[in-house]
């Protein structure tokens, strides 16, 4: 009898195409069929995993969900084994560690991403390296920045860490008041020179505009990397990527980690079959092979270091590796996801009506303390 699994991923070629391609190969190898559904990027960032686990065997998730799913018991953890150790050893940055919570691993990194810089090679001689260069481009009307929730908060996270005070994930306050206020001031100044539509745009929307020949976007200084836009022929204009800008002579550290992991439902019948696929698709062979060639953005170093993978992507991986290795892992406690949405909306309101930065930070810290106590 043929085993048929259902999977849920997110609605973009980077989210769907590599899993579909790998599932085809997996069926040829094992006979197990996997059909993938897709949900919007907004749903991916906020939809309850517990509800998905009732209807899907395999679920692509974001690491900040792990505190909540641990309490709900809706996912099957990955236990020790040779395949698991291979994936851990090959993880880029903190991608693997971000899915470990309370001593167990709840998903495997199949996609690694963090906030990096995107730029138009046909417009700029080189990628901006410093924030003063970015601000000059912004004042000339050549910069975009995705600020739709939760991406505004991700920008604040990154800037705060860049200024030397990354968020304190265990609290009681998330932000150091003075440093976060400086970061908020800088973010406010930057968005003053950017079209108001930025507050309604996520990274995909910005990339789609930027990749048009007549776009007035030469640089996006903080945006989750999307390797597809670095491929020749994916869109009319090929976008280049680089490490995020820095203040002064600092290193590109503190970018808010993104990416995705593949999880196995604890509420479905064929858990062993789903687990076997997850372990295969997250390891080196699949990641540097069918996953990468189908337009995925692998989470395994074997792909990030592969010459063919880098050539196909215009050196996307090598150009952004330092930022990924220095990325910061967001809070993951049960209650964080509600905070992330509320804090992003509060930040955007404050930036738009020009609330004092210190008042915005105080409110974000209050919301964070409440999330820890929830």
N, C-alpha and C positions, 0 to 999 in steps of 0.2 A: 504494500500500500504506500502510495506517494505521500510524503510529509509536505504539507504546504504551510509556510509561515507568512505572517503579515508584519511588515515593518512600517514605521513612520519616521520620515525625515523632514527637512525643511525645503521650502519652495524656491529653489535656485539651482541652476546646472551644477554648481559646486556641491550642493547638498544631495542631489538626486542621481545625477549621471554616474558617478563612480560607484555608488552602491548598486545601481542597476547592472552595471557592467560586471562587478565582482559577483553579484548574485547569479548571473548567467554562467560564469565560470564555475561557481560553487555547485550549481545544479549539474553541470557536466561531470564534476568530480564525485559528487555524493548522491545525486538524485533528489536532493531537497530543494523544493521550489520556494522562492521568496518574492512576494509582491510588495512593492513599496508605494505608500501614499505620501502626500506632501501637505505641509501646513505653512502658513505665511511666516515670515521672519518675526513678526510681532507675536504671533501665537507661540512660536518656538521659544521666545524669551519669557512667556508668561503663562502658558496653558498648563493646567495641573497634570503632572506626570502620572499620578495615581489613576486618573480617568483614562489616560492613554494605555496604561498597563492592563486595563480590563479588556482592551480590544486589539492590542498589538503584541506580538512576541518579541520584537526588536524595536527599540526606541532610541532615536538620536536626541541627546540631551545636552544641556549646558552645565558646567560644574557647580554654579551656585545653587543648583537644585538639590545637592546631595544631602544637606541637613534635613530637608523636608522629606525626601524619599526614604531616608533611614528611619524616621519616625513612622512613616506610613507603611513601611514594609512591603512596598509594591514592586521592588526590584530584587532580583537574585544577585547576591554578591559574587564576585570572582574570587575563588580560593587559590591558594598557592599551587604552582605547577610550573613546569619548564617553559611552556608557552607564555605564561604570565610574566615570568622573569625576563624573558627575551624582550617583551614589549616594554617593560619597565626600563631595562638597560638602554633601549633605543629611543626612549622618549626625548623630545626636544623641549628644553626649558622645564617648566613645572607642569607640563601637560598631564603626565601620568599622575603625579602627586596631587593634582587638583581634584581628582576623583576618589581619593582616599579619605575616608571619614570614619572616625571612631574605630580605627584599626582595620577597616575592610575597604575593598575597592568596589565601587558601585557602577563604574562604566570604564571603558577602555578608550583612550584617545585615538580617534581616527582622523582628526582634522585639527591642525594647530594654527592658531592665529592670535595676534595681539594688535594693538593700535600702532600703526606704522605711518610712513609718509607716502603719498601717491603724487606723481608729478607727470607733466607733459614733456617728454624728451624733445618733441618738435618745437617747443616754445622756450624752454630753459636750457642754458648751457650745462648746468649741473643741478642736482637735487639740493634744495636749501638745507643747510646743516644746523643753523642756529635760529632761535626764535626771533631775533631782530630781523633776519632776512625774510622770515615768514610774514612778519608784521608789515614790512615794506611792500610785499606783494599784496597783502590784504588791503592796504591803503590805496593801492592802484586798482583794486577791484578784481583781482585775479585769484582769489582764494575762496574755497567752499569748505564747509564743515558740517557733518551730519549731527544735528542736535535733537532729533526726535528721541523721546524716552526709549531706552535708558542711555542713549549714547552721550547725551550731555553730561550725565553723571560719570560716565567712563572717562570723558575728557578731564573732568575735575579730579578724578582719581589720579590720572596720569600726570597732570601738571603738579599736583600736590607732592607726589612721589619725586618728580623731577626736582622740586625745590627742597628736597631733603627730609620730608616728613610723610612717608607713605601711611595710608590709613591703618589704624590699630584695629585689626579684625576682631579682637577679643574685647574691645571696648575698655572702659565704659563709653568714652567718646570715640567716634571713628576718626574725626579730624582734629589736628592741632590747630587751634583757632587762628593764630596769626598767620601761619603758613597757608592754610586753606583759604583765608581771606585774600591773601596775595594772589593765589592761583585763580580765585574767583574774579578778582579785579582784572587779571590778564585775560581771562576768558571773555569777560564782558567787553573789554576793549577790542578783542579780536572780532567778536560777532557784530560789533557796531559797523564794521566795514564789509560785512557779508550780507547777502540778500536775506530778507526775513523768512523766505521759504525754508531756510536751513532748519527751522524749528519743526518742520513737518517732514523732514527727509531723514531716512536711514542710510547706511552706507550704499546699499544697492541703488537707491534713487540718485545719489550723488554720482556714483560711477556711471550710471546710464547717461546722465547729462554730460559728464566730463569726457566721455568717449565719443562725443559727436564732434565733427570737424570744426564747427563754428562756436563751440562752447567757450565761455569766458572764464574758464577754470584752468589755471596752470598748476595749482598745488592744492592738495588737501593734507594738512599737516598731521592730523590725528584721525585715522580711519582704520577699521579692521581690514587687514589685507585680504584681497580676493584675487587669487592667482589667475582666474579665468580672464580677467581684463588685461593681464600681461601676456596673453597668448596672441600670436599673430592671427588676425582674421576673426577673432571672437566678436569684436565690435569695430566700427569704422576707424577708430583711433586706438592704437595700442598704448596702454598706460604703463609707465615705469614706476617702480617702487624702491624705497630706501629706508634706512633706519630713521626713527622719529627725530625731530629737531631737539636740540638741547639748549639749556641756558649756559652761557659762558663756554667753558671748556669741559663740561661734564660729559659723562658717558650716557648712552641711551638706556637708562635703567628706570624701572617703575611703571612701564606701560601696563595698562589694565588687561590682563590675560583674557582671551576669548577662546575660540575653538569649540569643538564638539567631541562628545564621546558616545560610544554605542553601548546601550544597556539592554539587559534581558529582563523581561517581565517575570515576576514571581506569581502571577495570577493566571498563567496560560499553561496549556498541556505539554507542549513540546519544548521544554526548557533546555534539555540537554542538546538538542539539535540547534537551537538558537545560540546557545553558549559556544558551540563548536564553530559556528560561522563568525561570531564576534571575535574569538581568539585568532582566527585565520585572517580576517580582514584588517585587523589592527597590527599584525606583525609585518616584518620586513618584506617578505616576498610579494604579498598583495599590495602593500603600500607603495613600493617603488615601481611596481608593475602595473596591473590593471587599474588600481585606484588612481594613481597619478596620471596615467595616459588618458583616462576618461574624464579628466578635468577636475579631479579632486585636489585637495590641499592637504597632503598627508601630515600625520602627527609623528611619523617615525623618522629618525635621523638618517636611515638608509636612503630615504627618498630625498631629504634635504641636501644630502651630500652627493647625490648621483649626478654625473655630468650631463647625461641625456635629459634628465628632469629639469635641470637648471637651464640648459640651452633652449628647451621648448618654452620656458617661461620667462625668457629674457633675464635670467639670473635672479628671479624673484626671491628664491630661497637664500642664496648667499648674501643678497643685498639687504635682507631684513633679519638675518639670523641673530645678530648681536642684540637687537631689540627684543626678540623673542626669548633669548636666554636670560635677559635681565628683567623679564616681565614680573608683575606683581599679581598675586592670587587674591581675588576678591573674597569678602566674607561668604561663608557657606552655611551658617547656622540655620536651623529651622526658624522661619520668620523673616529671613533676609529677603526673599523674593518680593514680598509685599513692601518692604522698606525700599527696595530698589526702584520700584515703580513710583511710590509716593515721593521719594527724594528727588527723582528725576523731574517730576512735575513741579515740585516746589522750587527747584533750582531754575527751571525755565521761566516760571512766573517771576521769580525774583530778578532774573537777568532782564526780562522784558520791561518791567516797571521800575527798574533801577533801585531796588531795595539795597540798603547797605550790605556789603559783602559779609561783614561780621554777623549781621542779623540772619542772613541766609545760612551761614555755617552753623550758627547756634541752633537754628531750627532743624537742620540736617542731623546734628548731633542728638537733639532731643528725640527725633524719629528713630535714630539708631538705638538709643538706649531702650526705647519702648519695644523695638524688635527683639532685643536680647531678652527682655522680660516676658515676651509673649508665650 
